[in-house]
Protein backbone atom coordinates (compact mmCIF):
# COMPACT_ATOMS: atom_id res chain seq x y z
CA UNK A 1 0.00 0.00 0.00
CA UNK A 2 2.87 2.35 0.85
CA UNK A 3 4.49 1.63 -2.53
CA UNK A 4 1.30 2.50 -4.44
CA UNK A 5 0.64 5.66 -2.41
CA UNK A 6 -0.20 8.48 -4.85
CA UNK A 7 -0.20 11.34 -2.34
CA UNK A 8 -3.96 11.85 -2.40
CA UNK A 9 -6.03 12.37 0.74
CA UNK A 10 -7.92 9.13 0.11
CA UNK A 11 -4.70 7.13 -0.15
CA UNK A 12 -3.32 8.85 2.95
CA UNK A 13 -6.44 7.99 4.96
CA UNK A 14 -6.36 4.38 3.77
CA UNK A 15 -2.69 4.07 4.70
CA UNK A 16 -3.31 5.53 8.18
CA UNK A 17 -6.18 3.11 8.75
CA UNK A 18 -4.08 0.16 7.61
CA UNK A 19 -1.22 1.16 9.92
CA UNK A 20 -3.59 1.55 12.86
CA UNK A 21 -5.09 -1.88 12.13
CA UNK A 22 -1.61 -3.40 11.93
CA UNK A 23 -0.65 -1.96 15.33
CA UNK A 24 -3.91 -3.24 16.82
CA UNK A 25 -3.38 -6.74 15.43
CA UNK A 26 0.21 -6.82 16.64
CA UNK A 27 -0.96 -5.92 20.16
CA UNK A 28 -3.54 -8.73 19.99
CA UNK A 29 -0.84 -11.20 18.94
CA UNK A 30 1.38 -10.05 21.81
CA UNK A 31 -1.48 -10.51 24.28
CA UNK A 32 -2.17 -14.02 22.95
CA UNK A 33 1.53 -14.88 23.30
CA UNK A 34 1.47 -13.76 26.94
CA UNK A 35 -1.62 -15.87 27.66
CA UNK A 36 -0.14 -18.83 25.80
CA UNK A 37 3.10 -18.65 27.78
CA UNK A 38 1.18 -18.33 31.07
CA UNK A 39 -0.83 -21.45 30.18
CA UNK A 40 2.38 -23.30 29.26
CA UNK A 41 3.94 -22.38 32.60
CA UNK A 42 0.84 -23.59 34.45
CA UNK A 43 1.08 -26.89 32.57
CA UNK A 44 4.71 -27.30 33.58
CA UNK A 45 3.98 -26.51 37.23
CA UNK A 46 1.06 -28.95 37.38
CA UNK A 47 2.66 -31.83 35.45
CA UNK A 48 6.38 -31.35 36.02
CA UNK A 49 6.93 -31.83 32.26
CA UNK A 50 8.31 -29.36 29.75
CA UNK A 51 5.59 -27.96 27.48
CA UNK A 52 6.42 -28.38 23.80
CA UNK A 53 3.80 -26.92 21.44
CA UNK A 54 2.26 -29.35 18.98
CA UNK A 55 2.87 -26.83 16.20
CA UNK A 56 4.65 -23.52 15.85
CA UNK A 57 7.24 -22.06 18.18
CA UNK A 58 7.39 -20.99 21.78
CA UNK A 59 9.49 -17.85 21.47
CA UNK A 60 7.86 -15.07 23.49
CA UNK A 61 10.02 -12.84 25.67
CA UNK A 62 9.11 -14.88 28.75
CA UNK A 63 9.91 -18.14 26.95
CA UNK A 64 13.28 -16.76 25.86
CA UNK A 65 14.22 -16.32 29.52
CA UNK A 66 13.80 -20.04 30.25
CA UNK A 67 14.67 -21.61 26.92
CA UNK A 68 12.55 -20.97 23.86
CA UNK A 69 11.29 -23.75 21.61
CA UNK A 70 11.64 -23.04 17.89
CA UNK A 71 10.09 -24.92 15.03
CA UNK A 72 13.09 -26.01 12.98
CA UNK A 73 11.64 -24.81 9.67
CA UNK A 74 11.72 -21.27 11.03
CA UNK A 75 15.47 -21.57 11.35
CA UNK A 76 15.86 -23.10 7.89
CA UNK A 77 13.49 -20.72 6.13
CA UNK A 78 13.88 -17.20 7.52
CA UNK A 79 11.84 -15.02 5.18
CA UNK A 80 12.17 -11.52 6.60
CA UNK A 81 14.37 -9.56 8.95
CA UNK A 82 11.93 -9.49 11.86
CA UNK A 83 11.20 -13.23 11.69
CA UNK A 84 14.88 -14.04 11.30
CA UNK A 85 15.81 -11.98 14.36
CA UNK A 86 13.05 -13.55 16.45
CA UNK A 87 14.04 -17.05 15.37
CA UNK A 88 17.77 -16.51 15.81
CA UNK A 89 19.29 -19.05 18.17
CA UNK A 90 22.79 -18.42 19.46
CA UNK A 91 24.94 -21.37 20.42
CA UNK A 92 26.12 -24.78 19.35
CA UNK A 93 23.47 -27.24 18.07
CA UNK A 94 23.41 -30.55 19.94
CA UNK A 95 21.14 -33.28 18.56
CA UNK A 96 19.35 -35.48 21.10
CA UNK A 97 17.28 -38.58 20.42
CA UNK A 98 16.54 -41.93 21.99
CA UNK A 99 14.04 -44.45 23.23
CA UNK A 100 10.42 -43.47 23.75
CA UNK A 101 10.24 -45.71 26.84
CA UNK A 102 13.29 -44.19 28.55
CA UNK A 103 12.46 -43.25 32.16
CA UNK A 104 15.79 -42.52 33.89
CA UNK A 105 15.67 -38.74 34.33
CA UNK A 106 18.93 -38.50 36.30
CA UNK A 107 21.03 -40.12 33.57
CA UNK A 108 19.81 -37.69 30.92
CA UNK A 109 20.10 -34.63 33.18
CA UNK A 110 23.60 -35.56 34.36
CA UNK A 111 24.82 -36.42 30.87
CA UNK A 112 23.50 -33.20 29.35
CA UNK A 113 24.99 -31.17 32.21
CA UNK A 114 28.42 -32.70 31.57
CA UNK A 115 28.26 -32.24 27.79
CA UNK A 116 27.08 -28.66 28.19
CA UNK A 117 29.92 -27.85 30.58
CA UNK A 118 32.51 -29.48 28.31
CA UNK A 119 31.36 -27.48 25.29
CA UNK A 120 31.35 -24.24 27.29
CA UNK A 121 34.91 -24.92 28.42
CA UNK A 122 36.21 -25.93 25.00
CA UNK A 123 34.31 -23.50 22.78
CA UNK A 124 33.10 -20.84 25.21
CA UNK A 125 29.58 -21.18 23.78
CA UNK A 126 26.19 -22.27 25.02
CA UNK A 127 24.41 -25.20 23.40
CA UNK A 128 20.89 -25.48 22.08
CA UNK A 129 19.05 -28.76 21.65
CA UNK A 130 17.75 -30.19 18.39
CA UNK A 131 15.16 -32.96 18.69
CA UNK A 132 11.91 -34.24 17.20
CA UNK A 133 9.70 -33.02 20.05
CA UNK A 134 8.87 -36.48 21.34
CA UNK A 135 6.09 -36.55 23.94
CA UNK A 136 7.56 -39.53 25.79
CA UNK A 137 10.91 -40.95 26.79
CA UNK A 138 14.35 -39.52 26.11
CA UNK A 139 13.36 -36.49 24.05
CA UNK A 140 10.67 -35.43 26.50
CA UNK A 141 13.13 -35.67 29.40
CA UNK A 142 15.78 -33.77 27.42
CA UNK A 143 13.22 -31.03 26.77
CA UNK A 144 12.55 -30.84 30.52
CA UNK A 145 16.29 -30.46 31.10
CA UNK A 146 16.48 -27.63 28.56
CA UNK A 147 13.62 -25.76 30.21
CA UNK A 148 15.17 -26.22 33.64
CA UNK A 149 18.52 -24.86 32.40
CA UNK A 150 17.15 -22.09 30.19
CA UNK A 151 18.46 -23.73 27.02
CA UNK A 152 16.83 -22.98 23.65
CA UNK A 153 15.41 -25.86 21.63
CA UNK A 154 14.83 -26.42 17.91
CA UNK A 155 12.00 -28.90 17.29
CA UNK A 156 12.01 -30.94 14.07
CA UNK A 157 8.46 -32.17 13.55
CA UNK A 158 8.04 -35.37 11.51
CA UNK A 159 5.80 -34.55 8.53
CA UNK A 160 3.77 -37.73 8.43
CA UNK A 161 1.34 -36.61 5.74
CA UNK A 162 4.18 -35.75 3.37
CA UNK A 163 6.63 -38.57 4.08
CA UNK A 164 4.60 -41.35 5.72
CA UNK A 165 6.69 -43.86 7.63
CA UNK A 166 9.87 -42.22 6.38
CA UNK A 167 9.04 -38.99 8.26
CA UNK A 168 11.34 -39.62 11.29
CA UNK A 169 14.22 -40.51 8.96
CA UNK A 170 13.65 -37.29 7.01
CA UNK A 171 13.89 -35.45 10.34
CA UNK A 172 17.27 -37.07 10.90
CA UNK A 173 18.44 -35.62 7.59
CA UNK A 174 17.12 -32.17 8.52
CA UNK A 175 18.82 -32.19 11.92
CA UNK A 176 22.10 -33.11 10.24
CA UNK A 177 21.71 -30.33 7.66
CA UNK A 178 24.96 -28.42 7.21
CA UNK A 179 23.10 -25.16 7.93
CA UNK A 180 22.94 -26.16 11.59
CA UNK A 181 26.55 -27.34 11.91
CA UNK A 182 25.66 -29.65 14.82
CA UNK A 183 28.50 -30.33 17.23
CA UNK A 184 27.42 -33.91 17.93
CA UNK A 185 24.67 -36.38 18.69
CA UNK A 186 23.49 -37.83 22.01
CA UNK A 187 21.53 -41.09 21.82
CA UNK A 188 19.81 -42.43 24.91
CA UNK A 189 18.90 -45.98 23.93
CA UNK A 190 16.63 -45.95 20.91
CA UNK A 191 15.30 -47.85 17.93
CA UNK A 192 15.96 -48.04 14.21
CA UNK A 193 15.40 -44.30 13.79
CA UNK A 194 18.00 -43.49 16.44
CA UNK A 195 20.40 -46.03 14.92
CA UNK A 196 19.93 -44.37 11.53
CA UNK A 197 20.63 -40.96 13.07
CA UNK A 198 23.84 -42.17 14.69
CA UNK A 199 25.10 -43.81 11.50
CA UNK A 200 24.40 -40.76 9.36
CA UNK A 201 26.03 -38.46 11.93
CA UNK A 202 29.19 -40.58 12.04
CA UNK A 203 29.29 -40.61 8.23
CA UNK A 204 29.42 -36.81 8.43
CA UNK A 205 32.29 -36.98 10.91
CA UNK A 206 30.23 -35.94 13.93
CA UNK A 207 30.82 -37.28 17.42
CA UNK A 208 28.06 -39.66 18.51
CA UNK A 209 27.66 -40.48 22.21
CA UNK A 210 25.50 -43.52 22.94
CA UNK A 211 24.12 -43.97 26.45
CA UNK A 212 22.65 -47.36 27.34
CA UNK A 213 19.47 -47.72 29.40
CA UNK A 214 20.97 -49.65 32.31
CA UNK A 215 17.69 -49.74 34.23
CA UNK A 216 15.96 -51.43 31.29
CA UNK A 217 18.80 -53.92 30.87
CA UNK A 218 18.68 -54.80 34.57
CA UNK A 219 14.93 -55.45 34.42
CA UNK A 220 15.42 -57.81 31.46
CA UNK A 221 18.05 -59.92 33.23
C-alpha positions in Angstrom: 0.0 0.0 0.0 2.9 2.4 0.8 4.5 1.6 -2.5 1.3 2.5 -4.4 0.6 5.7 -2.4 -0.2 8.5 -4.9 -0.2 11.3 -2.3 -4.0 11.8 -2.4 -6.0 12.4 0.7 -7.9 9.1 0.1 -4.7 7.1 -0.2 -3.3 8.8 3.0 -6.4 8.0 5.0 -6.4 4.4 3.8 -2.7 4.1 4.7 -3.3 5.5 8.2 -6.2 3.1 8.8 -4.1 0.2 7.6 -1.2 1.2 9.9 -3.6 1.5 12.9 -5.1 -1.9 12.1 -1.6 -3.4 11.9 -0.6 -2.0 15.3 -3.9 -3.2 16.8 -3.4 -6.7 15.4 0.2 -6.8 16.6 -1.0 -5.9 20.2 -3.5 -8.7 20.0 -0.8 -11.2 18.9 1.4 -10.0 21.8 -1.5 -10.5 24.3 -2.2 -14.0 23.0 1.5 -14.9 23.3 1.5 -13.8 26.9 -1.6 -15.9 27.7 -0.1 -18.8 25.8 3.1 -18.7 27.8 1.2 -18.3 31.1 -0.8 -21.4 30.2 2.4 -23.3 29.3 3.9 -22.4 32.6 0.8 -23.6 34.5 1.1 -26.9 32.6 4.7 -27.3 33.6 4.0 -26.5 37.2 1.1 -28.9 37.4 2.7 -31.8 35.4 6.4 -31.4 36.0 6.9 -31.8 32.3 8.3 -29.4 29.7 5.6 -28.0 27.5 6.4 -28.4 23.8 3.8 -26.9 21.4 2.3 -29.4 19.0 2.9 -26.8 16.2 4.6 -23.5 15.9 7.2 -22.1 18.2 7.4 -21.0 21.8 9.5 -17.9 21.5 7.9 -15.1 23.5 10.0 -12.8 25.7 9.1 -14.9 28.8 9.9 -18.1 26.9 13.3 -16.8 25.9 14.2 -16.3 29.5 13.8 -20.0 30.3 14.7 -21.6 26.9 12.6 -21.0 23.9 11.3 -23.8 21.6 11.6 -23.0 17.9 10.1 -24.9 15.0 13.1 -26.0 13.0 11.6 -24.8 9.7 11.7 -21.3 11.0 15.5 -21.6 11.4 15.9 -23.1 7.9 13.5 -20.7 6.1 13.9 -17.2 7.5 11.8 -15.0 5.2 12.2 -11.5 6.6 14.4 -9.6 8.9 11.9 -9.5 11.9 11.2 -13.2 11.7 14.9 -14.0 11.3 15.8 -12.0 14.4 13.1 -13.5 16.5 14.0 -17.0 15.4 17.8 -16.5 15.8 19.3 -19.1 18.2 22.8 -18.4 19.5 24.9 -21.4 20.4 26.1 -24.8 19.4 23.5 -27.2 18.1 23.4 -30.6 19.9 21.1 -33.3 18.6 19.3 -35.5 21.1 17.3 -38.6 20.4 16.5 -41.9 22.0 14.0 -44.5 23.2 10.4 -43.5 23.7 10.2 -45.7 26.8 13.3 -44.2 28.5 12.5 -43.3 32.2 15.8 -42.5 33.9 15.7 -38.7 34.3 18.9 -38.5 36.3 21.0 -40.1 33.6 19.8 -37.7 30.9 20.1 -34.6 33.2 23.6 -35.6 34.4 24.8 -36.4 30.9 23.5 -33.2 29.4 25.0 -31.2 32.2 28.4 -32.7 31.6 28.3 -32.2 27.8 27.1 -28.7 28.2 29.9 -27.8 30.6 32.5 -29.5 28.3 31.4 -27.5 25.3 31.4 -24.2 27.3 34.9 -24.9 28.4 36.2 -25.9 25.0 34.3 -23.5 22.8 33.1 -20.8 25.2 29.6 -21.2 23.8 26.2 -22.3 25.0 24.4 -25.2 23.4 20.9 -25.5 22.1 19.1 -28.8 21.7 17.8 -30.2 18.4 15.2 -33.0 18.7 11.9 -34.2 17.2 9.7 -33.0 20.1 8.9 -36.5 21.3 6.1 -36.6 23.9 7.6 -39.5 25.8 10.9 -40.9 26.8 14.3 -39.5 26.1 13.4 -36.5 24.1 10.7 -35.4 26.5 13.1 -35.7 29.4 15.8 -33.8 27.4 13.2 -31.0 26.8 12.5 -30.8 30.5 16.3 -30.5 31.1 16.5 -27.6 28.6 13.6 -25.8 30.2 15.2 -26.2 33.6 18.5 -24.9 32.4 17.1 -22.1 30.2 18.5 -23.7 27.0 16.8 -23.0 23.7 15.4 -25.9 21.6 14.8 -26.4 17.9 12.0 -28.9 17.3 12.0 -30.9 14.1 8.5 -32.2 13.5 8.0 -35.4 11.5 5.8 -34.6 8.5 3.8 -37.7 8.4 1.3 -36.6 5.7 4.2 -35.7 3.4 6.6 -38.6 4.1 4.6 -41.3 5.7 6.7 -43.9 7.6 9.9 -42.2 6.4 9.0 -39.0 8.3 11.3 -39.6 11.3 14.2 -40.5 9.0 13.6 -37.3 7.0 13.9 -35.5 10.3 17.3 -37.1 10.9 18.4 -35.6 7.6 17.1 -32.2 8.5 18.8 -32.2 11.9 22.1 -33.1 10.2 21.7 -30.3 7.7 25.0 -28.4 7.2 23.1 -25.2 7.9 22.9 -26.2 11.6 26.5 -27.3 11.9 25.7 -29.6 14.8 28.5 -30.3 17.2 27.4 -33.9 17.9 24.7 -36.4 18.7 23.5 -37.8 22.0 21.5 -41.1 21.8 19.8 -42.4 24.9 18.9 -46.0 23.9 16.6 -46.0 20.9 15.3 -47.8 17.9 16.0 -48.0 14.2 15.4 -44.3 13.8 18.0 -43.5 16.4 20.4 -46.0 14.9 19.9 -44.4 11.5 20.6 -41.0 13.1 23.8 -42.2 14.7 25.1 -43.8 11.5 24.4 -40.8 9.4 26.0 -38.5 11.9 29.2 -40.6 12.0 29.3 -40.6 8.2 29.4 -36.8 8.4 32.3 -37.0 10.9 30.2 -35.9 13.9 30.8 -37.3 17.4 28.1 -39.7 18.5 27.7 -40.5 22.2 25.5 -43.5 22.9 24.1 -44.0 26.5 22.6 -47.4 27.3 19.5 -47.7 29.4 21.0 -49.7 32.3 17.7 -49.7 34.2 16.0 -51.4 31.3 18.8 -53.9 30.9 18.7 -54.8 34.6 14.9 -55.5 34.4 15.4 -57.8 31.5 18.1 -59.9 33.2 
